[in-house]
Amino acid sequence: MMNLEELVNDIEKRCDEANPKVKGDYVEDGILICGNCETPKQCKITIGAKEHIVPCLCECKIEHYKREENKRKQEKTNKYISYLKEKAFASPNMEKWRFEFSEDTEIINEAKKYAAGFENHFTKGEGLVFYGDVGTGKSYAAACVVNALTDKGYRCMFTTIPNLANECSDYGILKIDWLLEIDLIVLDDYSAHKNNTATLELLYEVINARLNANLPIIVTTNMSREDFVKDENRRINSRLYQACRFFEAKGEDRRKRIYRDRANNIYAAVPNKPSYDKTKMSRSVIEGDFNDGTN
């Protein structure tokens, strides 16, 4: 077994190996000085009656270790955020639905405000209902909120009622306790399932459980404000009115506009194209009217 002096000498040796003298370093008053930051790489300590010169970290070495530690923390954070996004969306493509890629519309601005103030909304259990016609960006805006919040480390989930039913069903037994561990849930396309008794029952149970736990929820729907008043399933709507702010999405159907712009760009690229009279073209071609099977 080493005595105290042997132990100190062994520590000095190991420290010297970990923090060696390099080109540019110099000695001042018997202490090694870093040639880069000009701060000590050694210090004097007294153990018993004997003075020892032991290595210490100079300022640039300290900054180096800080950068390395921050890098490790950032890598760990990035992995966690990637995990959150993977769990948040059923489709990886929705991870690209972000505010920085969005148009400046009223619904996007409303979604931005909600995401920016989410800490307060989360504390109060305040949610959102995006309602309005198809193609007005309701799902996109809700997904932007999810991406913004997962970037900050919040646990979120973007889902439809049928997908949620599959997640919650365990051999026919409804289990929703795990949904209370998620900071924000987005239930997409509520109105598409309003005539299905089973999905309505699930929707009520999920909304009721989260609101009782003071947890926020975002719902997107093609229903109008009048539909909510006269809808037969008033107990769901009543709970949504209680805990959510309603925002109407207005504007042109984005899918039609994108289709029309794409068709115009293709036509513009055709060489030696014949002239045409728009008055003789079908309305569906001029307005970009089509049906892609989506809402």
Buried (B, 14 or more C-beta within 10 A) or exposed (E): EEEEEEEBEEEBEEBBEEBEBEEEBEEEEEBBBBBEBBBBBBEEEEEEEEEBBBBBBBEBBEEEEEEEEEEEEEEEEEEEBEEBBEEBBBEEEBBEBBBEEBEEBBBBEBBBEBBEEBEEBBEEBBBBBBBBBBBBBBBBBBBBBBBBBBBEEBBBBBBBBBBBBEBBEEEEEEEBEEBEEBBBBBBBBBBBBBEBEEBBBBBBBBBBBBBEEEBBBBBBBBBBEEBBEEEEBEEBBEBBBEBBBBBBBEBEBBBBBEBBEEBEEEEEEEEEEEEEEEEEEEEEEEBBEBEEEEB
